[in-house]
């Protein structure tokens, strides 16, 4: 089971990857949305903001998210780490129910090239 520190580090690597991306990935991430990532096995939620291709202001709170973010993810910590490390493909994890994603239809369309 991934620890809180490993999950935070994975989100840091994701933020770094987004900030250095180019092409389709960079343009897909270049919008302003609140984001929450619930780590179900640790009972913690990371919140932040996806802004202009970067992930900013990431904090964590115990339990479910305090507010409804515009983009909401839920998964186990091991799955977060595996996705960021490239060992687990998002579409496969989402299709199998290991990862849950909730967002508005327009956001889902933009996110498809990111994920």
DOKOL-840593 format. One record per residue (C-alpha): x, y, z; residue in three letters. Coordinates in steps of 0.05 Angstrom, whole numbers, plus 32768, in hexadecimal, padded with zeros to 4 digits. Layout:
% residues N
@px = X	py = Y	pz = Z	residu = ALA
...
% end
This chain:
% residues 115
@px = 8000	py = 8000	pz = 8000	residu = UNK
@px = 801C	py = 8044	pz = 7FEC	residu = UNK
@px = 8028	py = 8075	pz = 8024	residu = UNK
@px = 800F	py = 80BC	pz = 8029	residu = UNK
@px = 8056	py = 80D4	pz = 8019	residu = UNK
@px = 805A	py = 80A8	pz = 7FDB	residu = UNK
@px = 8017	py = 80C2	pz = 7FC2	residu = UNK
@px = 802D	py = 810A	pz = 7FCE	residu = UNK
@px = 806E	py = 80FC	pz = 7FA9	residu = UNK
@px = 8047	py = 80DD	pz = 7F6F	residu = UNK
@px = 801B	py = 811C	pz = 7F6A	residu = UNK
@px = 805B	py = 8145	pz = 7F6A	residu = UNK
@px = 8076	py = 811D	pz = 7F30	residu = UNK
@px = 8034	py = 8125	pz = 7F0C	residu = UNK
@px = 8037	py = 8170	pz = 7F16	residu = UNK
@px = 807E	py = 8171	pz = 7EFB	residu = UNK
@px = 806A	py = 8147	pz = 7EBF	residu = UNK
@px = 8030	py = 8176	pz = 7EAF	residu = UNK
@px = 805B	py = 81B4	pz = 7EB5	residu = UNK
@px = 808F	py = 819A	pz = 7E85	residu = UNK
@px = 805F	py = 817B	pz = 7E53	residu = UNK
@px = 8056	py = 8196	pz = 7E0D	residu = UNK
@px = 8028	py = 818C	pz = 7DD1	residu = UNK
@px = 7FE4	py = 816D	pz = 7DDC	residu = UNK
@px = 7FF0	py = 815D	pz = 7E25	residu = UNK
@px = 8003	py = 81A5	pz = 7E35	residu = UNK
@px = 7FC7	py = 81C1	pz = 7E10	residu = UNK
@px = 7F97	py = 818F	pz = 7E30	residu = UNK
@px = 7FB0	py = 81A2	pz = 7E76	residu = UNK
@px = 7FAD	py = 81ED	pz = 7E68	residu = UNK
@px = 7F6D	py = 81FD	pz = 7E8C	residu = UNK
@px = 7F58	py = 8212	pz = 7ED1	residu = UNK
@px = 7F33	py = 81DE	pz = 7EFB	residu = UNK
@px = 7F31	py = 81C8	pz = 7F44	residu = UNK
@px = 7F49	py = 8181	pz = 7F4E	residu = UNK
@px = 7F41	py = 814D	pz = 7F85	residu = UNK
@px = 7F62	py = 8109	pz = 7F89	residu = UNK
@px = 7F45	py = 80DC	pz = 7FBE	residu = UNK
@px = 7F74	py = 80A4	pz = 7FD5	residu = UNK
@px = 7F41	py = 8072	pz = 7FEE	residu = UNK
@px = 7F6F	py = 8042	pz = 8013	residu = UNK
@px = 7F90	py = 807B	pz = 803A	residu = UNK
@px = 7F4E	py = 80A1	pz = 8046	residu = UNK
@px = 7F6E	py = 80E2	pz = 802E	residu = UNK
@px = 7F5F	py = 8113	pz = 7FF7	residu = UNK
@px = 7F91	py = 813E	pz = 7FD2	residu = UNK
@px = 7F75	py = 817E	pz = 7FB7	residu = UNK
@px = 7F93	py = 81B1	pz = 7F88	residu = UNK
@px = 7F8A	py = 81D8	pz = 7F48	residu = UNK
@px = 7F9A	py = 81C5	pz = 7F00	residu = UNK
@px = 7FAE	py = 8209	pz = 7EE3	residu = UNK
@px = 7FCF	py = 8217	pz = 7EA0	residu = UNK
@px = 7FEF	py = 81D3	pz = 7E9C	residu = UNK
@px = 8007	py = 81CF	pz = 7EE4	residu = UNK
@px = 7FED	py = 81B0	pz = 7F23	residu = UNK
@px = 7FEF	py = 81E4	pz = 7F5A	residu = UNK
@px = 7FDD	py = 81ED	pz = 7FA4	residu = UNK
@px = 7FDB	py = 81A3	pz = 7FB3	residu = UNK
@px = 7FC7	py = 8194	pz = 7FFB	residu = UNK
@px = 7FAA	py = 8158	pz = 801E	residu = UNK
@px = 7F70	py = 8151	pz = 804E	residu = UNK
@px = 7F58	py = 8113	pz = 8074	residu = UNK
@px = 7F1A	py = 80F1	pz = 805A	residu = UNK
@px = 7EF0	py = 8106	pz = 801F	residu = UNK
@px = 7EFB	py = 8148	pz = 7FFB	residu = UNK
@px = 7EE0	py = 8185	pz = 8021	residu = UNK
@px = 7EC4	py = 81A3	pz = 7FE1	residu = UNK
@px = 7EAE	py = 8187	pz = 7F9F	residu = UNK
@px = 7EE7	py = 8191	pz = 7F6D	residu = UNK
@px = 7EDA	py = 819A	pz = 7F23	residu = UNK
@px = 7F05	py = 815D	pz = 7F14	residu = UNK
@px = 7F00	py = 8124	pz = 7F46	residu = UNK
@px = 7F2B	py = 80E6	pz = 7F48	residu = UNK
@px = 7F28	py = 80AB	pz = 7F78	residu = UNK
@px = 7F59	py = 8071	pz = 7F7C	residu = UNK
@px = 7F86	py = 8049	pz = 7FA9	residu = UNK
@px = 7FCB	py = 8065	pz = 7FB8	residu = UNK
@px = 7FEF	py = 802D	pz = 7F94	residu = UNK
@px = 7FC8	py = 803C	pz = 7F55	residu = UNK
@px = 7FDA	py = 8086	pz = 7F58	residu = UNK
@px = 8024	py = 8076	pz = 7F5F	residu = UNK
@px = 8020	py = 8041	pz = 7F27	residu = UNK
@px = 7FFE	py = 8071	pz = 7EF7	residu = UNK
@px = 802F	py = 80AA	pz = 7F02	residu = UNK
@px = 8069	py = 8079	pz = 7EFB	residu = UNK
@px = 804C	py = 8060	pz = 7EB9	residu = UNK
@px = 803F	py = 801A	pz = 7ED3	residu = UNK
@px = 7FF3	py = 8020	pz = 7ECF	residu = UNK
@px = 7FCE	py = 803E	pz = 7E94	residu = UNK
@px = 7F96	py = 806D	pz = 7EA9	residu = UNK
@px = 7F64	py = 8054	pz = 7E76	residu = UNK
@px = 7F6D	py = 800C	pz = 7E8C	residu = UNK
@px = 7F67	py = 801F	pz = 7ED6	residu = UNK
@px = 7F2A	py = 804A	pz = 7EC8	residu = UNK
@px = 7F09	py = 8015	pz = 7E9D	residu = UNK
@px = 7F13	py = 7FE0	pz = 7ED3	residu = UNK
@px = 7EF8	py = 800E	pz = 7F0B	residu = UNK
@px = 7F3B	py = 8014	pz = 7F2F	residu = UNK
@px = 7F39	py = 805F	pz = 7F22	residu = UNK
@px = 7EFB	py = 808A	pz = 7F24	residu = UNK
@px = 7EF7	py = 80CC	pz = 7EFF	residu = UNK
@px = 7EBF	py = 80FE	pz = 7F04	residu = UNK
@px = 7EBE	py = 813F	pz = 7EDD	residu = UNK
@px = 7E92	py = 8168	pz = 7EB0	residu = UNK
@px = 7E8A	py = 814F	pz = 7E68	residu = UNK
@px = 7EB5	py = 8186	pz = 7E4A	residu = UNK
@px = 7EEC	py = 8178	pz = 7E7D	residu = UNK
@px = 7EE9	py = 812E	pz = 7E6E	residu = UNK
@px = 7EF4	py = 813C	pz = 7E24	residu = UNK
@px = 7F31	py = 8167	pz = 7E33	residu = UNK
@px = 7F4C	py = 8136	pz = 7E66	residu = UNK
@px = 7F4A	py = 80FA	pz = 7E37	residu = UNK
@px = 7F8A	py = 8110	pz = 7E15	residu = UNK
@px = 7FAB	py = 811B	pz = 7E58	residu = UNK
@px = 7F98	py = 80D7	pz = 7E73	residu = UNK
% end
